[in-house]
Amino acid sequence: MENKSHALAAGASVLAMLALFDWIGRMADTRQPCIAGVRTSSPEAVTGLQPQASVRYKGR
């Protein structure tokens, strides 16, 4: 009977970990893009930008 209880605990642990990984994976898929309409200014000239062009911050 002791072997079955260890197998049950191991199986429950594996299922809990799989559920956790699934939840984390779903959270990563629901990331929202940056808020549109954010305005920034710089006292220096910035080259290479065009009006209405999309800008990535830190590669995102």
mmCIF file of the N, C-alpha and C atoms, coordinates in Angstrom:
data_MODEL
# 
_entry.id   MODEL 
# 
loop_
_atom_site.group_PDB 
_atom_site.id 
_atom_site.type_symbol 
_atom_site.label_atom_id 
_atom_site.label_alt_id 
_atom_site.label_comp_id 
_atom_site.label_asym_id 
_atom_site.label_entity_id 
_atom_site.label_seq_id 
_atom_site.pdbx_PDB_ins_code 
_atom_site.Cartn_x 
_atom_site.Cartn_y 
_atom_site.Cartn_z 
_atom_site.occupancy 
_atom_site.B_iso_or_equiv 
_atom_site.pdbx_formal_charge 
_atom_site.auth_seq_id 
_atom_site.auth_comp_id 
_atom_site.auth_asym_id 
_atom_site.auth_atom_id 
_atom_site.pdbx_PDB_model_num 
ATOM 1   N N  . MET A 1 1  ? 0.820  -1.192 0.000   1.00 0.00 ? 1  MET A N  1 
ATOM 2   C CA . MET A 1 1  ? 0.000  0.000  0.000   1.00 0.00 ? 1  MET A CA 1 
ATOM 3   C C  . MET A 1 1  ? 0.862  1.254  0.000   1.00 0.00 ? 1  MET A C  1 
ATOM 4   N N  . GLU A 1 2  ? 2.037  1.162  0.591   1.00 0.00 ? 2  GLU A N  1 
ATOM 5   C CA . GLU A 1 2  ? 2.919  2.317  0.651   1.00 0.00 ? 2  GLU A CA 1 
ATOM 6   C C  . GLU A 1 2  ? 3.398  2.713  -0.748  1.00 0.00 ? 2  GLU A C  1 
ATOM 7   N N  . ASN A 1 3  ? 3.652  1.730  -1.610  1.00 0.00 ? 3  ASN A N  1 
ATOM 8   C CA . ASN A 1 3  ? 4.082  2.033  -2.975  1.00 0.00 ? 3  ASN A CA 1 
ATOM 9   C C  . ASN A 1 3  ? 3.016  2.797  -3.739  1.00 0.00 ? 3  ASN A C  1 
ATOM 10  N N  . LYS A 1 4  ? 1.768  2.448  -3.531  1.00 0.00 ? 4  LYS A N  1 
ATOM 11  C CA . LYS A 1 4  ? 0.681  3.128  -4.235  1.00 0.00 ? 4  LYS A CA 1 
ATOM 12  C C  . LYS A 1 4  ? 0.549  4.572  -3.779  1.00 0.00 ? 4  LYS A C  1 
ATOM 13  N N  . SER A 1 5  ? 0.776  4.832  -2.484  1.00 0.00 ? 5  SER A N  1 
ATOM 14  C CA . SER A 1 5  ? 0.650  6.207  -2.005  1.00 0.00 ? 5  SER A CA 1 
ATOM 15  C C  . SER A 1 5  ? 1.774  7.078  -2.569  1.00 0.00 ? 5  SER A C  1 
ATOM 16  N N  . HIS A 1 6  ? 2.969  6.510  -2.716  1.00 0.00 ? 6  HIS A N  1 
ATOM 17  C CA . HIS A 1 6  ? 4.064  7.269  -3.321  1.00 0.00 ? 6  HIS A CA 1 
ATOM 18  C C  . HIS A 1 6  ? 3.769  7.547  -4.793  1.00 0.00 ? 6  HIS A C  1 
ATOM 19  N N  . ALA A 1 7  ? 3.230  6.578  -5.485  1.00 0.00 ? 7  ALA A N  1 
ATOM 20  C CA . ALA A 1 7  ? 2.893  6.762  -6.897  1.00 0.00 ? 7  ALA A CA 1 
ATOM 21  C C  . ALA A 1 7  ? 1.784  7.803  -7.046  1.00 0.00 ? 7  ALA A C  1 
ATOM 22  N N  . LEU A 1 8  ? 0.828  7.794  -6.151  1.00 0.00 ? 8  LEU A N  1 
ATOM 23  C CA . LEU A 1 8  ? -0.252 8.774  -6.189  1.00 0.00 ? 8  LEU A CA 1 
ATOM 24  C C  . LEU A 1 8  ? 0.289  10.177 -5.936  1.00 0.00 ? 8  LEU A C  1 
ATOM 25  N N  . ALA A 1 9  ? 1.181  10.328 -4.966  1.00 0.00 ? 9  ALA A N  1 
ATOM 26  C CA . ALA A 1 9  ? 1.768  11.637 -4.676  1.00 0.00 ? 9  ALA A CA 1 
ATOM 27  C C  . ALA A 1 9  ? 2.615  12.125 -5.856  1.00 0.00 ? 9  ALA A C  1 
ATOM 28  N N  . ALA A 1 10 ? 3.379  11.242 -6.471  1.00 0.00 ? 10 ALA A N  1 
ATOM 29  C CA . ALA A 1 10 ? 4.196  11.615 -7.624  1.00 0.00 ? 10 ALA A CA 1 
ATOM 30  C C  . ALA A 1 10 ? 3.309  12.023 -8.805  1.00 0.00 ? 10 ALA A C  1 
ATOM 31  N N  . GLY A 1 11 ? 2.260  11.273 -9.046  1.00 0.00 ? 11 GLY A N  1 
ATOM 32  C CA . GLY A 1 11 ? 1.336  11.607 -10.129 1.00 0.00 ? 11 GLY A CA 1 
ATOM 33  C C  . GLY A 1 11 ? 0.638  12.933 -9.900  1.00 0.00 ? 11 GLY A C  1 
ATOM 34  N N  . ALA A 1 12 ? 0.230  13.185 -8.666  1.00 0.00 ? 12 ALA A N  1 
ATOM 35  C CA . ALA A 1 12 ? -0.431 14.453 -8.347  1.00 0.00 ? 12 ALA A CA 1 
ATOM 36  C C  . ALA A 1 12 ? 0.545  15.615 -8.526  1.00 0.00 ? 12 ALA A C  1 
ATOM 37  N N  . SER A 1 13 ? 1.795  15.409 -8.153  1.00 0.00 ? 13 SER A N  1 
ATOM 38  C CA . SER A 1 13 ? 2.806  16.458 -8.317  1.00 0.00 ? 13 SER A CA 1 
ATOM 39  C C  . SER A 1 13 ? 3.038  16.769 -9.795  1.00 0.00 ? 13 SER A C  1 
ATOM 40  N N  . VAL A 1 14 ? 3.107  15.741 -10.619 1.00 0.00 ? 14 VAL A N  1 
ATOM 41  C CA . VAL A 1 14 ? 3.314  15.942 -12.048 1.00 0.00 ? 14 VAL A CA 1 
ATOM 42  C C  . VAL A 1 14 ? 2.123  16.681 -12.653 1.00 0.00 ? 14 VAL A C  1 
ATOM 43  N N  . LEU A 1 15 ? 0.932  16.303 -12.283 1.00 0.00 ? 15 LEU A N  1 
ATOM 44  C CA . LEU A 1 15 ? -0.256 16.984 -12.810 1.00 0.00 ? 15 LEU A CA 1 
ATOM 45  C C  . LEU A 1 15 ? -0.304 18.438 -12.366 1.00 0.00 ? 15 LEU A C  1 
ATOM 46  N N  . ALA A 1 16 ? 0.072  18.712 -11.121 1.00 0.00 ? 16 ALA A N  1 
ATOM 47  C CA . ALA A 1 16 ? 0.088  20.087 -10.625 1.00 0.00 ? 16 ALA A CA 1 
ATOM 48  C C  . ALA A 1 16 ? 1.122  20.918 -11.382 1.00 0.00 ? 16 ALA A C  1 
ATOM 49  N N  . MET A 1 17 ? 2.282  20.345 -11.650 1.00 0.00 ? 17 MET A N  1 
ATOM 50  C CA . MET A 1 17 ? 3.312  21.075 -12.390 1.00 0.00 ? 17 MET A CA 1 
ATOM 51  C C  . MET A 1 17 ? 2.877  21.334 -13.825 1.00 0.00 ? 17 MET A C  1 
ATOM 52  N N  . LEU A 1 18 ? 2.240  20.360 -14.451 1.00 0.00 ? 18 LEU A N  1 
ATOM 53  C CA . LEU A 1 18 ? 1.748  20.556 -15.816 1.00 0.00 ? 18 LEU A CA 1 
ATOM 54  C C  . LEU A 1 18 ? 0.688  21.655 -15.870 1.00 0.00 ? 18 LEU A C  1 
ATOM 55  N N  . ALA A 1 19 ? -0.185 21.675 -14.878 1.00 0.00 ? 19 ALA A N  1 
ATOM 56  C CA . ALA A 1 19 ? -1.204 22.720 -14.820 1.00 0.00 ? 19 ALA A CA 1 
ATOM 57  C C  . ALA A 1 19 ? -0.558 24.091 -14.624 1.00 0.00 ? 19 ALA A C  1 
ATOM 58  N N  . LEU A 1 20 ? 0.465  24.162 -13.799 1.00 0.00 ? 20 LEU A N  1 
ATOM 59  C CA . LEU A 1 20 ? 1.173  25.419 -13.573 1.00 0.00 ? 20 LEU A CA 1 
ATOM 60  C C  . LEU A 1 20 ? 1.858  25.897 -14.851 1.00 0.00 ? 20 LEU A C  1 
ATOM 61  N N  . PHE A 1 21 ? 2.534  25.008 -15.563 1.00 0.00 ? 21 PHE A N  1 
ATOM 62  C CA . PHE A 1 21 ? 3.195  25.385 -16.805 1.00 0.00 ? 21 PHE A CA 1 
ATOM 63  C C  . PHE A 1 21 ? 2.187  25.831 -17.859 1.00 0.00 ? 21 PHE A C  1 
ATOM 64  N N  . ASP A 1 22 ? 1.050  25.178 -17.909 1.00 0.00 ? 22 ASP A N  1 
ATOM 65  C CA . ASP A 1 22 ? 0.006  25.571 -18.848 1.00 0.00 ? 22 ASP A CA 1 
ATOM 66  C C  . ASP A 1 22 ? -0.503 26.968 -18.511 1.00 0.00 ? 22 ASP A C  1 
ATOM 67  N N  . TRP A 1 23 ? -0.715 27.238 -17.233 1.00 0.00 ? 23 TRP A N  1 
ATOM 68  C CA . TRP A 1 23 ? -1.197 28.548 -16.791 1.00 0.00 ? 23 TRP A CA 1 
ATOM 69  C C  . TRP A 1 23 ? -0.179 29.631 -17.123 1.00 0.00 ? 23 TRP A C  1 
ATOM 70  N N  . ILE A 1 24 ? 1.101  29.370 -16.870 1.00 0.00 ? 24 ILE A N  1 
ATOM 71  C CA . ILE A 1 24 ? 2.138  30.352 -17.177 1.00 0.00 ? 24 ILE A CA 1 
ATOM 72  C C  . ILE A 1 24 ? 2.201  30.592 -18.680 1.00 0.00 ? 24 ILE A C  1 
ATOM 73  N N  . GLY A 1 25 ? 2.077  29.542 -19.475 1.00 0.00 ? 25 GLY A N  1 
ATOM 74  C CA . GLY A 1 25 ? 2.083  29.689 -20.923 1.00 0.00 ? 25 GLY A CA 1 
ATOM 75  C C  . GLY A 1 25 ? 0.927  30.526 -21.429 1.00 0.00 ? 25 GLY A C  1 
ATOM 76  N N  . ARG A 1 26 ? -0.222 30.358 -20.836 1.00 0.00 ? 26 ARG A N  1 
ATOM 77  C CA . ARG A 1 26 ? -1.384 31.153 -21.245 1.00 0.00 ? 26 ARG A CA 1 
ATOM 78  C C  . ARG A 1 26 ? -1.218 32.611 -20.841 1.00 0.00 ? 26 ARG A C  1 
ATOM 79  N N  . MET A 1 27 ? -0.588 32.858 -19.706 1.00 0.00 ? 27 MET A N  1 
ATOM 80  C CA . MET A 1 27 ? -0.348 34.233 -19.269 1.00 0.00 ? 27 MET A CA 1 
ATOM 81  C C  . MET A 1 27 ? 0.599  34.940 -20.235 1.00 0.00 ? 27 MET A C  1 
ATOM 82  N N  . ALA A 1 28 ? 1.582  34.234 -20.760 1.00 0.00 ? 28 ALA A N  1 
ATOM 83  C CA . ALA A 1 28 ? 2.533  34.828 -21.697 1.00 0.00 ? 28 ALA A CA 1 
ATOM 84  C C  . ALA A 1 28 ? 1.845  35.198 -23.008 1.00 0.00 ? 28 ALA A C  1 
ATOM 85  N N  . ASP A 1 29 ? 0.795  34.476 -23.390 1.00 0.00 ? 29 ASP A N  1 
ATOM 86  C CA . ASP A 1 29 ? 0.091  34.754 -24.636 1.00 0.00 ? 29 ASP A CA 1 
ATOM 87  C C  . ASP A 1 29 ? -0.839 35.953 -24.545 1.00 0.00 ? 29 ASP A C  1 
ATOM 88  N N  . THR A 1 30 ? -1.128 36.421 -23.340 1.00 0.00 ? 30 THR A N  1 
ATOM 89  C CA . THR A 1 30 ? -2.090 37.510 -23.172 1.00 0.00 ? 30 THR A CA 1 
ATOM 90  C C  . THR A 1 30 ? -1.418 38.848 -22.952 1.00 0.00 ? 30 THR A C  1 
ATOM 91  N N  . ARG A 1 31 ? -0.122 38.962 -23.287 1.00 0.00 ? 31 ARG A N  1 
ATOM 92  C CA . ARG A 1 31 ? 0.555  40.246 -23.130 1.00 0.00 ? 31 ARG A CA 1 
ATOM 93  C C  . ARG A 1 31 ? -0.084 41.276 -24.033 1.00 0.00 ? 31 ARG A C  1 
ATOM 94  N N  . GLN A 1 32 ? -0.200 42.477 -23.527 1.00 0.00 ? 32 GLN A N  1 
ATOM 95  C CA . GLN A 1 32 ? -0.789 43.562 -24.281 1.00 0.00 ? 32 GLN A CA 1 
ATOM 96  C C  . GLN A 1 32 ? 0.313  44.429 -24.871 1.00 0.00 ? 32 GLN A C  1 
ATOM 97  N N  . PRO A 1 33 ? 0.109  44.956 -26.076 1.00 0.00 ? 33 PRO A N  1 
ATOM 98  C CA . PRO A 1 33 ? 1.101  45.875 -26.636 1.00 0.00 ? 33 PRO A CA 1 
ATOM 99  C C  . PRO A 1 33 ? 1.117  47.179 -25.846 1.00 0.00 ? 33 PRO A C  1 
ATOM 100 N N  . CYS A 1 34 ? 2.136  47.956 -26.041 1.00 0.00 ? 34 CYS A N  1 
ATOM 101 C CA . CYS A 1 34 ? 2.256  49.240 -25.363 1.00 0.00 ? 34 CYS A CA 1 
ATOM 102 C C  . CYS A 1 34 ? 1.057  50.117 -25.704 1.00 0.00 ? 34 CYS A C  1 
ATOM 103 N N  . ILE A 1 35 ? 0.758  51.021 -24.830 1.00 0.00 ? 35 ILE A N  1 
ATOM 104 C CA . ILE A 1 35 ? -0.383 51.918 -25.020 1.00 0.00 ? 35 ILE A CA 1 
ATOM 105 C C  . ILE A 1 35 ? -0.121 52.812 -26.228 1.00 0.00 ? 35 ILE A C  1 
ATOM 106 N N  . ALA A 1 36 ? -1.055 52.847 -27.139 1.00 0.00 ? 36 ALA A N  1 
ATOM 107 C CA . ALA A 1 36 ? -0.916 53.680 -28.330 1.00 0.00 ? 36 ALA A CA 1 
ATOM 108 C C  . ALA A 1 36 ? -1.149 55.136 -27.951 1.00 0.00 ? 36 ALA A C  1 
ATOM 109 N N  . GLY A 1 37 ? -0.495 56.013 -28.660 1.00 0.00 ? 37 GLY A N  1 
ATOM 110 C CA . GLY A 1 37 ? -0.696 57.435 -28.436 1.00 0.00 ? 37 GLY A CA 1 
ATOM 111 C C  . GLY A 1 37 ? 0.245  58.028 -27.403 1.00 0.00 ? 37 GLY A C  1 
ATOM 112 N N  . VAL A 1 38 ? 1.241  57.305 -26.973 1.00 0.00 ? 38 VAL A N  1 
ATOM 113 C CA . VAL A 1 38 ? 2.196  57.850 -26.018 1.00 0.00 ? 38 VAL A CA 1 
ATOM 114 C C  . VAL A 1 38 ? 3.127  58.788 -26.763 1.00 0.00 ? 38 VAL A C  1 
ATOM 115 N N  . ARG A 1 39 ? 3.315  59.980 -26.231 1.00 0.00 ? 39 ARG A N  1 
ATOM 116 C CA . ARG A 1 39 ? 4.175  60.957 -26.879 1.00 0.00 ? 39 ARG A CA 1 
ATOM 117 C C  . ARG A 1 39 ? 5.428  61.159 -26.043 1.00 0.00 ? 39 ARG A C  1 
ATOM 118 N N  . THR A 1 40 ? 6.536  61.223 -26.731 1.00 0.00 ? 40 THR A N  1 
ATOM 119 C CA . THR A 1 40 ? 7.804  61.495 -26.068 1.00 0.00 ? 40 THR A CA 1 
ATOM 120 C C  . THR A 1 40 ? 8.465  62.652 -26.778 1.00 0.00 ? 40 THR A C  1 
ATOM 121 N N  . SER A 1 41 ? 9.358  63.305 -26.089 1.00 0.00 ? 41 SER A N  1 
ATOM 122 C CA . SER A 1 41 ? 10.095 64.398 -26.708 1.00 0.00 ? 41 SER A CA 1 
ATOM 123 C C  . SER A 1 41 ? 11.556 64.289 -26.325 1.00 0.00 ? 41 SER A C  1 
ATOM 124 N N  . SER A 1 42 ? 12.391 64.876 -27.147 1.00 0.00 ? 42 SER A N  1 
ATOM 125 C CA . SER A 1 42 ? 13.828 64.849 -26.917 1.00 0.00 ? 42 SER A CA 1 
ATOM 126 C C  . SER A 1 42 ? 14.392 66.228 -27.238 1.00 0.00 ? 42 SER A C  1 
ATOM 127 N N  . PRO A 1 43 ? 15.283 66.723 -26.394 1.00 0.00 ? 43 PRO A N  1 
ATOM 128 C CA . PRO A 1 43 ? 15.879 68.035 -26.688 1.00 0.00 ? 43 PRO A CA 1 
ATOM 129 C C  . PRO A 1 43 ? 16.853 67.977 -27.867 1.00 0.00 ? 43 PRO A C  1 
ATOM 130 N N  . GLU A 1 44 ? 17.264 66.774 -28.249 1.00 0.00 ? 44 GLU A N  1 
ATOM 131 C CA . GLU A 1 44 ? 18.199 66.601 -29.353 1.00 0.00 ? 44 GLU A CA 1 
ATOM 132 C C  . GLU A 1 44 ? 17.468 66.047 -30.569 1.00 0.00 ? 44 GLU A C  1 
ATOM 133 N N  . ALA A 1 45 ? 18.055 66.245 -31.727 1.00 0.00 ? 45 ALA A N  1 
ATOM 134 C CA . ALA A 1 45 ? 17.481 65.706 -32.952 1.00 0.00 ? 45 ALA A CA 1 
ATOM 135 C C  . ALA A 1 45 ? 17.637 64.194 -32.978 1.00 0.00 ? 45 ALA A C  1 
ATOM 136 N N  . VAL A 1 46 ? 16.617 63.524 -33.474 1.00 0.00 ? 46 VAL A N  1 
ATOM 137 C CA . VAL A 1 46 ? 16.646 62.071 -33.601 1.00 0.00 ? 46 VAL A CA 1 
ATOM 138 C C  . VAL A 1 46 ? 16.577 61.745 -35.086 1.00 0.00 ? 46 VAL A C  1 
ATOM 139 N N  . THR A 1 47 ? 17.578 61.028 -35.580 1.00 0.00 ? 47 THR A N  1 
ATOM 140 C CA . THR A 1 47 ? 17.606 60.714 -37.001 1.00 0.00 ? 47 THR A CA 1 
ATOM 141 C C  . THR A 1 47 ? 17.000 59.338 -37.257 1.00 0.00 ? 47 THR A C  1 
ATOM 142 N N  . GLY A 1 48 ? 16.515 59.136 -38.456 1.00 0.00 ? 48 GLY A N  1 
ATOM 143 C CA . GLY A 1 48 ? 16.012 57.831 -38.866 1.00 0.00 ? 48 GLY A CA 1 
ATOM 144 C C  . GLY A 1 48 ? 14.552 57.583 -38.575 1.00 0.00 ? 48 GLY A C  1 
ATOM 145 N N  . LEU A 1 49 ? 13.847 58.555 -38.033 1.00 0.00 ? 49 LEU A N  1 
ATOM 146 C CA . LEU A 1 49 ? 12.418 58.379 -37.749 1.00 0.00 ? 49 LEU A CA 1 
ATOM 147 C C  . LEU A 1 49 ? 11.590 59.122 -38.781 1.00 0.00 ? 49 LEU A C  1 
ATOM 148 N N  . GLN A 1 50 ? 10.427 58.556 -39.069 1.00 0.00 ? 50 GLN A N  1 
ATOM 149 C CA . GLN A 1 50 ? 9.500  59.181 -39.995 1.00 0.00 ? 50 GLN A CA 1 
ATOM 150 C C  . GLN A 1 50 ? 8.185  59.420 -39.268 1.00 0.00 ? 50 GLN A C  1 
ATOM 151 N N  . PRO A 1 51 ? 7.421  60.433 -39.692 1.00 0.00 ? 51 PRO A N  1 
ATOM 152 C CA . PRO A 1 51 ? 6.122  60.681 -39.055 1.00 0.00 ? 51 PRO A CA 1 
ATOM 153 C C  . PRO A 1 51 ? 5.215  59.449 -39.156 1.00 0.00 ? 51 PRO A C  1 
ATOM 154 N N  . GLN A 1 52 ? 4.526  59.140 -38.105 1.00 0.00 ? 52 GLN A N  1 
ATOM 155 C CA . GLN A 1 52 ? 3.569  58.041 -38.008 1.00 0.00 ? 52 GLN A CA 1 
ATOM 156 C C  . GLN A 1 52 ? 4.228  56.663 -38.122 1.00 0.00 ? 52 GLN A C  1 
ATOM 157 N N  . ALA A 1 53 ? 5.543  56.576 -37.987 1.00 0.00 ? 53 ALA A N  1 
ATOM 158 C CA . ALA A 1 53 ? 6.226  55.287 -38.038 1.00 0.00 ? 53 ALA A CA 1 
ATOM 159 C C  . ALA A 1 53 ? 6.134  54.613 -36.672 1.00 0.00 ? 53 ALA A C  1 
ATOM 160 N N  . SER A 1 54 ? 6.011  53.298 -36.666 1.00 0.00 ? 54 SER A N  1 
ATOM 161 C CA . SER A 1 54 ? 5.974  52.593 -35.395 1.00 0.00 ? 54 SER A CA 1 
ATOM 162 C C  . SER A 1 54 ? 7.390  52.514 -34.825 1.00 0.00 ? 54 SER A C  1 
ATOM 163 N N  . VAL A 1 55 ? 7.480  52.618 -33.531 1.00 0.00 ? 55 VAL A N  1 
ATOM 164 C CA . VAL A 1 55 ? 8.767  52.605 -32.846 1.00 0.00 ? 55 VAL A CA 1 
ATOM 165 C C  . VAL A 1 55 ? 8.756  51.469 -31.833 1.00 0.00 ? 55 VAL A C  1 
ATOM 166 N N  . ARG A 1 56 ? 9.832  50.701 -31.799 1.00 0.00 ? 56 ARG A N  1 
ATOM 167 C CA . ARG A 1 56 ? 9.953  49.612 -30.826 1.00 0.00 ? 56 ARG A CA 1 
ATOM 168 C C  . ARG A 1 56 ? 10.835 50.059 -29.689 1.00 0.00 ? 56 ARG A C  1 
ATOM 169 N N  . TYR A 1 57 ? 10.408 49.758 -28.489 1.00 0.00 ? 57 TYR A N  1 
ATOM 170 C CA . TYR A 1 57 ? 11.184 50.076 -27.297 1.00 0.00 ? 57 TYR A CA 1 
ATOM 171 C C  . TYR A 1 57 ? 11.771 48.790 -26.751 1.00 0.00 ? 57 TYR A C  1 
ATOM 172 N N  . LYS A 1 58 ? 13.066 48.709 -26.706 1.00 0.00 ? 58 LYS A N  1 
ATOM 173 C CA . LYS A 1 58 ? 13.786 47.527 -26.238 1.00 0.00 ? 58 LYS A CA 1 
ATOM 174 C C  . LYS A 1 58 ? 13.373 46.272 -27.017 1.00 0.00 ? 58 LYS A C  1 
ATOM 175 N N  . GLY A 1 59 ? 13.128 46.404 -28.297 1.00 0.00 ? 59 GLY A N  1 
ATOM 176 C CA . GLY A 1 59 ? 12.829 45.265 -29.155 1.00 0.00 ? 59 GLY A CA 1 
ATOM 177 C C  . GLY A 1 59 ? 11.414 44.756 -29.084 1.00 0.00 ? 59 GLY A C  1 
ATOM 178 N N  . ARG A 1 60 ? 10.540 45.413 -28.396 1.00 0.00 ? 60 ARG A N  1 
ATOM 179 C CA . ARG A 1 60 ? 9.150  44.937 -28.273 1.00 0.00 ? 60 ARG A CA 1 
ATOM 180 C C  . ARG A 1 60 ? 8.234  45.679 -29.182 1.00 0.00 ? 60 ARG A C  1 
# 
